[in-house]
Amino acid sequence: MTPAIRIDSVTKHYGAFQALAGVSLEVAQGEFFGLLGPNGAGKTTLISSLAGLTRPSSGTLEVMGHDVVTDYRRARMKFGVVPQELVFDPFFSVRELLRIQSGYFGIARNEEWIDEVLDNLDLLPKANANMRTLSGGMKRRVLVAQALVHRPPVIVLDEPTAGVDVELRQGLWQFIRKLNRDGHTIVLTTHYLEEAETLCGRIAMLKAGKIVALDSTRALLKQFASHSLRVRVTDADAALAVGGVIEDGSWVTFGFDAYADVEQLLARLREAGAGVEEIQIGEPDLERVFVEVMNRA
Amino acid sequence: MPDRESERFSPWIGFRTLFYKEVLRFWKVGFQTVAAPVLNAVLFLLIFSHVLDRHVTVYGDISYTTFLVPGLIMMSLLQNAFANSSSSLIQSKITGNIIFVLLPPISYREFFTAYVTASVLRGLMVGVGVWLVAAPFVDLPMAHPLWVLMFAVLGGAILGSFGVIAGIWADKFDQLSAFQNFLIMPLTMLSGVFYSIHSLPGLWQSISHVNPFFFMIDGFRYGFFGQSDVSPWLSLAVVGACFVLLSALTLSMLARGYKLRN
């Protein structure tokens, strides 16, 4: 099956600065894919290259098998972007904007779908309000609606929940999950790593324009992050001999891979003379994976 | 399947929508974009005609006020055609909403045509406004209506195209206003809007002949009076060449994505 996105050896230079240094990547149709990295890693440049907003210095990018430069009309018809910046046209109402955006994609009559999108994003009561009068959260929803007016099979959300309240965030993810279940490919960039961990089946991590990790979320968690055992002990110095790290005062943290290791750790602490007063077990999370990967790269 | 809808694309609808958006944008602030320039031109007409009408006649027996009206119509048309595309683009660039036009599958030719056509329309609306307001007070002949229309559309298209260049090139409003105040305004003011170049000394007559705005206004005026400072065919050739050159330059900038698709 044609991949939803295919990126092959893409570089992008801005003078001496290299924003993308030979990125290659494929995203399969129907995936919920995460693109993570620190600020300046090249995420937005990569998305802009896919959207035709930036021209790569070399390499090729395809959306649903269509080259974004040589076959840009078909590629853009299949691509929807929710931009990172909260941009809007102050001259128009929400419905006017969505009608105009539909027209840009060659769709003259799109009222039914516009209503459905507005309804799903709880924007129907604001359909005739001018963009200037909307709150930041509402404007963010309109950006999502604009990206969906032409029913693109591939949707990219560039930090869609930055500065968004919990209620909207939950509603937004519910809707995006529904789109994913309906067959849309979703690519997400976010700094909220718990969102990426919950939603994304596969993740790529970028650093300085290069992919430094690319695998399923589960595999990344397994590969890079271990469970943690936090123990409050009677004698922290004694616990250090077992290999832990003192966090604060009498709390010491140990890493472990399997739950069977916990029993051994506790036995060794007893032998070392560090009495155990309290225990906490932490699951591996993407934040630890991210920090580990970025430190290694 | 989610991509069934996205198989179809009509370039005509894309162009038409961008044109409609550009028209709606200026129409929503019509007092500022249409009514104010008309008032401005009418004030020029009142002041200059009051001061000069009894002292000056042009082309033999044409009163100064009658002579002035086509020049003011064309000046307003040109300035507003430039203002439309340039202000729309720089606003979109500064606020960031230009991406809504750049993300869809609209080609650079459709982009160019939509912005320039909307600019021509605004220019024509302002021009017709000045004409309608002046009509009850001035008996303005119309010797060759097609020449009037031709120069109005070509002039508007040249300035609309120039506005696209300025809007793309400028990074801030200050740079755009430099275009307007140091280029467009002097070239229109010194193009024969307020006088026939035959009334100028020899050197200034020669300088006027390198100002393309002079040919736009002189050709346009020929359509009304059947008389002009230079041959209307020469004006048409100069104006036509300017249109082709500026359009080619604008299209080349858009095709390269200059300052739009970095």
Interface residues (C-beta under 8 A of the other chain):
Chain A: Y14 A51 G52 L53 T54 R55 M64 Y72 R73 R74 A75 R76 M77 K78 F79 V81 P83 E85 V87 F88 D89 P90 F91 F92 E96 I100 Q101 S102 G103 Y104 F105 G106 I107 A108 W113 Q146 H150 R151 P152 P153 L179 D182 G183 H184
Chain B: M1 P2 D3 R4 E5 S6 E7 R8 F9 S10 P11 I13 G14 R16 T17 L18 Y20 K21 L24 R25 K28 V29 S92 T95 G96 N97 I99 F100 V101 L102 L103 P104 P105 I106 S107 G257 R261 N262
